[in-house]
């Protein structure tokens, strides 16, 4: 607010300042009072009215605020104070389109104002009105002929091309027009800034005019490209590749590598161009230069010699040797082997090259990531030999009881890299159980020994030996997966908690703890762990799935709702933020960034995680509030949910999850494969489809609740019941089809690596019968609609069908409850065993019960008027019989069986709560642990126990509320 009015010298500014101050300090009520006082004296002071509207908006009185704002907007104000205040208000209301109307009116009244014209341009930019932006830019340029305004208009043409659905239109109209506009400025020698040249290059590149683009870059205009290092060379490289001018590409890469032998991307261009030259059998001309860019290395021999010269240059250095040339040797060897070329021998043995690399760079943390990608060059027989050779280069001078320790951090880093490479070669995985346990003991000893090097480290710094701890945790996980001994995972959790106590900022410890707690069914400790990760901006999209996947399924509804809100806040603010980024890019001439910002916005709008969070948040709101706080109809209306509208972009859905967020040193065959990624996306999409369809069917159910009952089937189409039946049937048929696809997928029993993507709730939902029961309940709604239109007299068969449906639901719910039986946490001898699947089953039971009750509630709405109508008929006929129609009798039985089921479920939950409360963890056997390790392990068990209790409490509370709903289901 303060910034918005900083430059204003308005006579009324002194009067308005107290209101601004109140708003800036968050004292909205006082701002409203102050505005009212001012308006009594100065009714014509429009800005005071807008500031009052801002106060009302911020106190939740949106309708009043909007009315006040529109009163001022219709007067078409031209004072800066009112315009700025209305802009702020409309932005807070998420109505940027109203700002454009505001400045359109202001520009008409003050046609020569540069400020209002530029505000109008930016207002169009916020809503993506590219054509109007183009016109506003030119109008601005005519008033004030400054280059930036002219190029705003040009860029708006480019944006029309980018956003055009018809690519032909972009290539034949928008881009050629933009090109002509820039060429006009070039001919008139009016090009001033680098941004203008960048834009010209962007236009030519999009038109595919590579030769022209090359002339611009190599000509005098290209000299303006100075903000980025090697900007001209990089652009030339891109064009040479597009034109497939490989000799020039090779020569330029060679020239750039002479200047900077550590620039990795140039090695890629250098090697790729060589192989294209070989494939084309290109030969240099007999006379003159090889090509425009200088000499071309057109044989493997020349390239090998060049790389070896770069390596020799680094070998002679005493310090700060560059890794690039050493890695280039391995990369070239890898590419030659891929081509099946015998010339790979020119470079030497991969094992020797890697040993040399380790000797030079083994004390750097990046050594493992550098070498890991080339381990495939070693034959399986060489693996042990390779590790033995590396061991010789690891100085372990400090003696210990069983093995020697490193004397300093450099030696520690070398040994750590050796261990990481051993794991990456599969040497850890091939060990038997005893050898793995021995390895864990060694890794833990090395971890504890290494802590002395970080005694004086800041709290935010990681310990030098953290990776030993993480690797020991990974070996524990191997043992857990291999032996199914849960003792291993408890020890793993204890070790990670200990690691976190020494290194509180270690994200990998937090991520692995988060994953393991969720796998054990405990969500409570996860909330703090995730917030401790301090995820920033786009990370909410890439790693948010780790949090939202488990919260609801483990019965922590409040935390789940909070997690969804957290994610949704990011996605919604992204809309507003991206518009601001685009405006800043126009202001500062960073035109090449604008398409990137638009792409980022699209990427987030089409995000799979965004669609999932949106859907699950609506489900959570319905489970926690519908027919408890509000009626189903009110709940559905509050979230603007409609059966007809499907707002998920199924065709463009993007999987932005970071599935490699966990540090992993497993061999390639144990890592996440591309097939796993596709399978995971397919599974996530099917589960989302099922949830989305169920949600739309519930919305359909709530709209049916408004349909008036009629006995006259001829009137059904007038009442829209015919349409509603067809809409409901369409959704049900889609749900049925998706259910079949889901069943086929679940039968494949796909397993992902433990550090890969988590499985969805799909398999559990099918195995416990939740999906089938929900579908059966929603199917009943169609029969009930038919009954409503046909009436009781002519519906004997239909009533019997509905009653069968009631009985089926009771049986299905009973079967679901049976699958919840068993202890969530149990002592097996002196060992603790978790059963998270039972917790997931009880959550599905309560979710399914909610949906079944909404159908039952709709059923009651239909049966009540039919019963009243029947009683009236009986009175006329003086019929004193008390016999109820079959469907009503069936409904009463249904509600009775609900109460029995809920009583059993509540008793089960209470029994589990009691067992968990009385469970004595102190009697557990944690042999072989030190006292400190035992203490950390016990604390993790306490957290799991507490989390299970919290989940049971939340599930029990929801079940109680649903029991109250059943009691109100009377006809």
Secondary structure, 3 states (H helix, E strand, C coil): CHHHHCCCCCCCHHHHHHHHHHHHCCCHHHHHHHHHHHHHHCCCCHHHHHHHHHHHHHCCCHHHHHHHHHHHHCCCCCCHHHHHHHHHHHHHCCCHHHHHHHHHHHHHHCCCCHHHHHHHHHHHHHHCCHHHHHHHHHHHHHHCCCHHHHHHHHHHHHHHHHHCCCHHHHHHHHHHHHHHHHHHHHHCCCCCCHHHHHHHHHHHHHCCCHHHHHHHHHCHHHHHCCCCCCHHHHHHHHHHHHHCCHHHHHHHHHHHHHHCCCCHHHHHHHHHHHHHHHHCCCCCCCCCCCCCCCCCCCCHHHHHHHHHHHHHHHHCCCCCCCCHHHHHHHHHHHHHHHCCCHHHHHHCCHHHHHHHHHHHHCCCCCHHHHHHCCHHHCCHHHHHHHHHHHHCCCCCCECCCCCCECCCHHHHHHHHHHHHHHHHCCCCCCCCHHHHHHHHHHHHHHHHHHHHHHCCCCCCCCCCCHHHHHHHHHHHHHHHHHHCCHHHHHHHHHHHHHHHHHCCCCHHHHHHHHHHHHHCCCCHHHHHHHHHHCCCCCHHHHCCHHHHHHHCCCCCHHHHHHHHHHHHHHHHHHHHHHHHHHHHHHHCCCHHHHHHHHHHHHHHHCEHHHHHHHHHHHHHHHHHHECCCECHHHHHHHCCCCCCCCCCCHHHCECCCCCCCCCCCCCHHHCCCHHHHHHHHHHHHHHHHHHHHHHHHHHHHHHHCCCCCCCCHHHHHHHCHHHHHHHHHHHHHHHHHHHHHHHHHHCCCCCCCCCCCCCCCHHHHHHCCHHHHHHHHHHHHHHHHHHHHHCCCCCHHHHHHHHHHHHHHHHHHHHHHHCCCCCCEEEECCEEEECHHHHHHHHHHHHHHHHHHHHHHHHHHHHHHHHHHHHHHHHHHCCCCCCCCHHHHHHHHHHHHHHHHHHHHHHHHHHHHHHHHHCCHHHCCCCCCCHHHHHHHHHHHHHHHHHHHHHHHHHHHHHHHHHHHHHCCCC
